[in-house]
Amino acid sequence: MSEPPPDDQPPEETLDDLYDHAPCGYVTLDSRLRVVRINATLLSWLGVGKADVVGRKIQDVLTPAGRIARPGRGRESDPAG
């Protein structure tokens, strides 16, 4: 039987809950700028479901205003495209 995590390390489901229900939008991208994870907060702001977003390029998910405001813009000059 495994021991519970120490008090200073929250269990995995708590970390997932914090990610999913944070007061800000979180999105995790792969090296080709495709969405691999997105939190419930951002999904609700975008008005879409997880299945509509995961696997798509971030620029296809964001609104035009979001593409302008996105930190790190201009770095997606990946020749593999």
N, C-alpha and C positions, 0 to 999 in steps of 0.2 A: 504494500500500500504506500502511495507517495505522500510525502508530507505537504501540508498547505504552504503556500509561499509566505515568506516573512512579511511582517506588517508593513515594512517600508517598500514592498514591491506588490502593487495591485495585481490581482489575478487577471488573466487574459481577457475574460469577458468584461471586466471593468474598463480595461484599456479600449476595447472595441466600442463599448458604450460611450466613452469619452470622445472617441474619434467620430462616431456616428451622430452624436447629439451635441456637438460643440456649438457654441454661439457664432461660429464662423464656418465658411465653406472650406472643406478639405478635399483635395483631389490628388491621387498618386498616379504618376505617369511613368511609363517605361522609357527606354532610351530613344524610342521612335516617336515620343510624345503621344502615345496612345493611353487612354484612361484604363488603369488596372484596378483602381479603387476610388470610390467617391462617397462622401458622407451624406446622411439623410438630410442634413440642413441644406446643403447645396442642391441636392435633388429637388427639394421642395421649392427653393428659390427659382430653379430653372423650370419647374413644372413638368418634370420628366421622371421616368422610372429608371432604375439601375440598369435594366436590360437595354434601354434606349441609348445608354452612354458608354458602358464598359466595352472596350475594344475599339472605340472610335478615336480619331485624332482630336486633341483638345480644341484646335481651331474650328472643328466642325460642330463642337458642342457649345462654345461660347457665343454670345451675341456679338455684333460688331463693336459695341461699346466695351464689352468684356475683353475682346481681343486687343483693343487699344490700351486698356488699363492693366493688362496682364504683365506682372513682373517678368523680366527676362526676355521680353519680346525681341525678335530679331535673332535669337539663337537657334531657330529651327531650320537653319540652312543646311540640313542634312542631305547630302547628295543622294542617299538611298531613298529619300523622300517619303 
